[in-house]
Amino acid sequence: MKRLFESKYKNINVKVAITGSKGFIGKHLIEKLQLLNIEIIEIDILDGYDTTNRETLKNLPQFDVLCHLAARVFVPYSYDFPYDFYNTNVVGTLNMLEVCRSFNAKMVFMSSYVYGIPQYQPIDENHPLSSFNPYSNTKIIGEQLCWGYHNDYKLPSIIIRPFNTYGVGQNTDFLIPSIIKQAKSGKIFLKDPKPRRDMLYIDDLVDGIIQCIFYQKTTHEIFNLGFGKSHSVLEIAQIVSKISNNNIEIEFSGEARQSEVSDTIADITKARKILDWEPKTTLEEGLKILLDQEIKN
């Protein structure tokens, strides 16, 4: 994939803006785009750009494509701080669509898993949407805004629906970083062992984002990005224990998360066919990368 990008996309004259550029996904995306010598405009609250405040966005330099990554994302917090989630994820998206409209730029919107309890597996892009927590509802509204701007103003937009992403630099509030951190102590304590998730390594997600950045058709498209296989929380912990070669003790409280979905598997046929995208990193390979990184730290 790296060779493909370097031969196909390197030194293309396009300005790519990234909101949330200093976040988990943003950092990895910038690293890959820099290898391609792509001009990048960072839009991050740490640099004084607040997507919820239009005044801070007035002097943005013009760009050709926006990757809108800025969002509040930790599902449990969305129940406790709904205003912050709706403000950042909905108002922020609306403001950035307005900027795209003024620049005649393409929007690449980072959505999420928005299908609720699956009616069938694997889940394709035509599966009915279902809001099953405040966070997912903010993403569904964001998608509707993207469609509205495309429908009313012919604004090109691509919606990415990643399943569960993990990788180096992710906040330890999330499942896999928490497991990796705990493994170092020799004991892993988690809540519910049963939920199954389709886990996508960050490098594969970034490759998919880049394919969307350079997708040429001026239309509105939606792509699932996942691995196409699910693993239970218990299986993930067991793989970590196996890779680490330690006799790690694994315990569960049995507590189920509010509005939990038991299993998710992405149908990535559309991304394979249209974007020529394929995930490369197996869960075991991704977990080994994270364990090696944890040892270095």
KAMO-V974220 format. One line per field, one symbol per residue. phi: phi as a letter, one per 40 degrees, with the letter a starting at -180 (. if undefined). psi: psi as a letter, one per 20 degrees, with the letter a starting at -180 (. if undefined). A space follows every 50 residues. Layout:
# KAMO-V974220
phi = ???
psi = ???
This chain:
# KAMO-V974220
phi = .cccccccbcgccacbcbcgcccdcdccccdcccccfccbbcbbccbgcb ccbcccbcbcccacbbbcbcacbcddccccbccccccccbcccdcccccd cccfbcbbbccacbbgcccabcccccddcacbadcccccccdcccccdcc ccbgccabbbbccccaicgcccccdcdcccccdccgabbbcbccdbbcbb cdccccdcccccdcccccabbbbcbacgabbcdcccccccccccfbcccb bbcgcccdfcbcaabccbdccccccfbacbbcdcccccdcccccccc
psi = hghgghhhipjpnppoqoqkhjagggghgggghhhjkpppopnqhijjoo iiohhiihkpqqrhpponhpqpioghhhhhmhghghgghggggghhhggg ghilqqpopocaokibophqqroriipqqppjrhghhhhgggghgggghg ghjkppqpppnqcoqrapiqqihrgghgggghhhijpporepihppqopp qhhhgghgghhhgjphpmaoqpppoahjqqqrgggghhgggghikqmppp qqhjpqqpkqphqpppokgghgggilqpqhorgggghhghghhhgh.
